[in-house]
Amino acid sequence: MSCINNKHILQINNLSISFTQYEQGLRQIDLQVIRNLNVSVHEGELVAVVGSSGSGKSLLAHAILGILPPNCNASGNIFFEDELLDNARIQELRGKKIVLVPQSVNYLDPLEKIGEQVRKECKEESVRRRQEELFSYYNLQKNTADLYPFELSGGMARRVLLSTAMMENPRLIIADEPTPGLHLEAAKNAMRHFREFADKGNGVLLITHDIELALEVADRIAVFYAGTTVEEAPVADFQSMDTLRHPYTKALWRALPQNGFQPFPGNQPYVKDMPKGCSFGPRCLQFTPECEGDIPEQVIRCGTVRCIHAE
């Protein structure tokens, strides 16, 4: 995006993802669940990806990490620190320079002590010291290393997952819905840790449904709808509906409690029933016949938007 001069850590251009499925016996169909998606993260930046369930947010994380299922086809370009990534390079970076803080604490092995999991069973003294430093930084008691996952509170488990991700001194954290089940104070603490990581010159891609929390810590908001980014905007633009660009983003703004909690009629289209042109068209009060054609991404006021009526 324009108006940002920092170096890119992550840049995704025209990402499309489809799943090959069988229908009516041996008839194959391709379901395109992500279409021409663009998103980027710069040095020192926390970018929040928001949108309703089924919009493709978690699938984006899996694509970056190279862990899509076998029946999945992906196209487009993913750059990490200006290097175009292929599958081999993604495998080298995954868990080291690009790390995941997962949605579920079920990623922890219930039969193994926490310290061994965080250290990945490495017995070197330098690794143990690193684990102890991280536990201290994230306010985890030293004896946490000797506990099993079932002995952790929800907030402790989230901090253990974050400690695990930080063991290799990463450059990019992908946080996939990291706050479900946490009370508000614990959720805000988790967000504060991501903000601190970004402020050290790193990058965070925060995938969340909680737009209110995201607005407190993010630099930019990427709004997903039906498998693509409809808008990327500086967080300051969410102070007023008038500074937002896309009708769906404005609907999200009006739905926030502080803005009247106004519901918006209709539902996100199912992947098999996508409308022509703009996927938001059937719900949009600005819809015109031109909206059934190609909807290119354009730059408006230091943000991007997919809407021919945006100003």
C-alpha angles and dihedrals in degrees: 000000000000120000091046116096101175120108118268117252094177128017124174119189126191096337113185125179129187135176123222111222138170120242128183098000115311097353110124124212132182116223111200107210099168123038129190093329120183127188136148141189124203132200111287092014136125112199118191120208110207134177143112125295112285095029093115102258099133092039088060090057092050091050092053091049094045095238101122115140121262095255091058127102120199133186135176133066131289117193125192114193088343093307117123106232128222126185094269093051092046089055090052092051099040112105091009115055095002113044137176127224097196131220096238131054085213085090085081115090106243092208099053130073116253097241093054091050094050091048090045087233091295111149099196113127093229090058092050091051090050091052091049092049091052093047090052092047092051093045096250115148116244091245089061086088089066095050129096121232094257089061093060127092117231092259092048091051091052091051090049090054089050091049090051091052092049097052094095098045095247128201097210130037120196106199110193110198092320098175110053112132094015122121115242098264093050091047091052090049090053090051090049090056091053090048091052091050092053092045089062089067098270130114135247128194104196115195110197146145091210102091093173093061091042092055090057096058111016129098094202136014122218110200117209126200127172095340104320143071109262094178142006113194139168109258090242089067089068091069088084135022089224093067093053121092114203125064091229092053089050089051090053089050092052090048093060113106093238090054098052102280090251113181119221119222123240135030139262108270120255114246092249092052103047114155123232116273114344111037090209092052099102090057099037123107089203094056117141131169089261088066089073091068132072113314109204124197113252135185116240124170097340092314137088127233140177102216129104090210097051118124 
